[in-house]
Amino acid sequence: MSGQLPQLVKMANQIAANMGAVHSEDAAAQRTAEHLHKFWTPAMIQLLHDHLLAGGQDCSPLVHRALSAPPR
């Protein structure tokens, strides 16, 4: 795992948990994706996406869904 990756996973999981607390699962995944694409650099998103493709079992299901669907 890259030195930055554990922190990215932690932040993505927190964002997804916060979105999931106030939105339906579909809306939470969409809003998580929007947040990541709005506030994260493309390199950060790519690193997390590559991690998910490699299994990414430490990422929440909402993070998996958020990065599998393009933001609106």
DRENPA-3360 file (N, C-alpha, C; in nm, 2 decimals, always signed):
BEGIN
1 = MSGQLPQL = +0.08/-0.12/+0.00/+0.00/+0.00/+0.00/+0.09/+0.12/+0.00 ~ +0.06/+0.22/-0.09/+0.13/+0.34/-0.09/+0.12/+0.41/+0.04 ~ +0.21/+0.50/+0.08/+0.21/+0.57/+0.20/+0.08/+0.66/+0.22 ~ +0.03/+0.71/+0.11/-0.08/+0.79/+0.11/-0.21/+0.71/+0.11 ~ -0.21/+0.59/+0.06/-0.33/+0.51/+0.04/-0.41/+0.49/+0.17 ~ -0.35/+0.45/+0.28/-0.43/+0.43/+0.40/-0.51/+0.55/+0.44 ~ -0.45/+0.67/+0.43/-0.53/+0.79/+0.46/-0.64/+0.82/+0.36 ~ -0.62/+0.79/+0.24/-0.72/+0.81/+0.14/-0.84/+0.71/+0.16;
9 = VKMANQIA = -0.81/+0.59/+0.20/-0.91/+0.49/+0.23/-0.99/+0.54/+0.35 ~ -0.92/+0.58/+0.45/-0.99/+0.63/+0.57/-1.08/+0.75/+0.54 ~ -1.03/+0.84/+0.46/-1.11/+0.96/+0.43/-1.23/+0.92/+0.34 ~ -1.21/+0.84/+0.25/-1.32/+0.80/+0.16/-1.43/+0.72/+0.24 ~ -1.39/+0.64/+0.33/-1.48/+0.56/+0.41/-1.56/+0.66/+0.50 ~ -1.49/+0.76/+0.55/-1.56/+0.86/+0.64/-1.66/+0.94/+0.56 ~ -1.62/+0.98/+0.44/-1.71/+1.06/+0.35/-1.84/+0.98/+0.32 ~ -1.81/+0.85/+0.28/-1.93/+0.76/+0.25/-2.02/+0.74/+0.37;
17 = ANMGAVHS = -1.96/+0.72/+0.49/-2.04/+0.70/+0.61/-2.12/+0.83/+0.64 ~ -2.06/+0.94/+0.62/-2.14/+1.07/+0.65/-2.25/+1.08/+0.55 ~ -2.23/+1.05/+0.42/-2.33/+1.06/+0.32/-2.44/+0.95/+0.35 ~ -2.40/+0.84/+0.39/-2.49/+0.73/+0.41/-2.58/+0.75/+0.54 ~ -2.54/+0.84/+0.62/-2.61/+0.87/+0.74/-2.74/+0.95/+0.71 ~ -2.73/+1.03/+0.60/-2.85/+1.12/+0.57/-2.91/+1.10/+0.44 ~ -2.86/+1.00/+0.36/-2.92/+0.97/+0.23/-2.94/+0.83/+0.21 ~ -3.03/+0.79/+0.11/-3.04/+0.65/+0.07/-2.91/+0.60/+0.02;
25 = EDAAAQRT = -2.90/+0.47/+0.00/-2.78/+0.41/-0.04/-2.74/+0.46/-0.18 ~ -2.83/+0.47/-0.27/-2.81/+0.52/-0.41/-2.76/+0.67/-0.40 ~ -2.83/+0.75/-0.33/-2.79/+0.89/-0.32/-2.66/+0.91/-0.25 ~ -2.63/+0.83/-0.15/-2.51/+0.84/-0.07/-2.39/+0.80/-0.16 ~ -2.40/+0.70/-0.25/-2.30/+0.66/-0.34/-2.27/+0.77/-0.44 ~ -2.38/+0.83/-0.49/-2.37/+0.94/-0.59/-2.31/+1.06/-0.53 ~ -2.35/+1.10/-0.41/-2.29/+1.22/-0.34/-2.15/+1.19/-0.30 ~ -2.11/+1.07/-0.26/-1.97/+1.04/-0.23/-1.89/+1.06/-0.36;
33 = AEHLHKFW = -1.94/+1.01/-0.47/-1.86/+1.02/-0.60/-1.85/+1.17/-0.63 ~ -1.95/+1.25/-0.62/-1.95/+1.39/-0.65/-1.85/+1.46/-0.56 ~ -1.85/+1.43/-0.43/-1.75/+1.49/-0.33/-1.61/+1.46/-0.37 ~ -1.58/+1.33/-0.40/-1.45/+1.29/-0.44/-1.40/+1.36/-0.56 ~ -1.48/+1.37/-0.66/-1.44/+1.44/-0.79/-1.44/+1.59/-0.77 ~ -1.51/+1.64/-0.68/-1.50/+1.79/-0.66/-1.38/+1.83/-0.58 ~ -1.34/+1.75/-0.47/-1.24/+1.79/-0.38/-1.11/+1.72/-0.39 ~ -1.11/+1.60/-0.45/-0.98/+1.52/-0.46/-0.92/+1.54/-0.59;
41 = TPAMIQLL = -0.79/+1.53/-0.60/-0.71/+1.54/-0.72/-0.74/+1.41/-0.80 ~ -0.72/+1.42/-0.93/-0.73/+1.30/-1.02/-0.64/+1.19/-0.97 ~ -0.52/+1.23/-0.93/-0.42/+1.13/-0.88/-0.47/+1.05/-0.76 ~ -0.53/+1.12/-0.67/-0.59/+1.06/-0.54/-0.70/+0.97/-0.58 ~ -0.79/+1.01/-0.67/-0.90/+0.92/-0.71/-0.84/+0.80/-0.78 ~ -0.74/+0.82/-0.87/-0.68/+0.70/-0.94/-0.62/+0.60/-0.85 ~ -0.55/+0.65/-0.75/-0.48/+0.57/-0.65/-0.59/+0.48/-0.57 ~ -0.70/+0.55/-0.53/-0.81/+0.47/-0.46/-0.88/+0.38/-0.56;
49 = HDHLLAGG = -0.90/+0.42/-0.68/-0.96/+0.33/-0.78/-0.88/+0.21/-0.81 ~ -0.75/+0.23/-0.82/-0.66/+0.11/-0.85/-0.66/+0.02/-0.73 ~ -0.67/+0.07/-0.61/-0.68/-0.01/-0.49/-0.81/-0.09/-0.49 ~ -0.92/-0.03/-0.53/-1.04/-0.10/-0.54/-1.04/-0.21/-0.64 ~ -0.97/-0.19/-0.75/-0.96/-0.29/-0.85/-0.88/-0.41/-0.80 ~ -0.78/-0.38/-0.71/-0.70/-0.49/-0.66/-0.76/-0.56/-0.54 ~ -0.89/-0.52/-0.51/-0.96/-0.59/-0.40/-1.02/-0.49/-0.31 ~ -0.94/-0.40/-0.26/-0.99/-0.29/-0.17/-1.08/-0.33/-0.06;
57 = QDCSPLVH = -1.06/-0.44/+0.00/-1.15/-0.49/+0.10/-1.17/-0.40/+0.22 ~ -1.07/-0.30/+0.24/-1.08/-0.21/+0.35/-1.17/-0.09/+0.32 ~ -1.22/-0.09/+0.20/-1.31/+0.02/+0.16/-1.46/-0.02/+0.18 ~ -1.54/+0.07/+0.22/-1.68/+0.04/+0.24/-1.75/+0.01/+0.11 ~ -1.86/-0.06/+0.11/-1.94/-0.08/-0.01/-1.98/+0.04/-0.08 ~ -2.01/+0.15/+0.00/-2.04/+0.28/-0.06/-1.93/+0.34/-0.14 ~ -1.81/+0.32/-0.09/-1.69/+0.37/-0.17/-1.68/+0.29/-0.30 ~ -1.70/+0.16/-0.29/-1.69/+0.08/-0.41/-1.79/+0.13/-0.51;
65 = RALSAPPR = -1.92/+0.15/-0.47/-2.02/+0.20/-0.56/-1.99/+0.34/-0.61 ~ -1.94/+0.43/-0.52/-1.91/+0.56/-0.56/-1.81/+0.57/-0.68 ~ -1.71/+0.49/-0.67/-1.61/+0.49/-0.77/-1.64/+0.41/-0.90 ~ -1.75/+0.33/-0.89/-1.79/+0.25/-1.01/-1.89/+0.33/-1.09 ~ -1.94/+0.44/-1.04/-2.04/+0.52/-1.11/-1.98/+0.66/-1.13 ~ -1.99/+0.71/-1.25/-1.94/+0.85/-1.27/-2.02/+0.95/-1.20 ~ -1.96/+1.06/-1.15/-2.04/+1.17/-1.09/-2.13/+1.24/-1.19 ~ -2.23/+1.30/-1.14/-2.32/+1.38/-1.23/-2.26/+1.51/-1.26;
% end
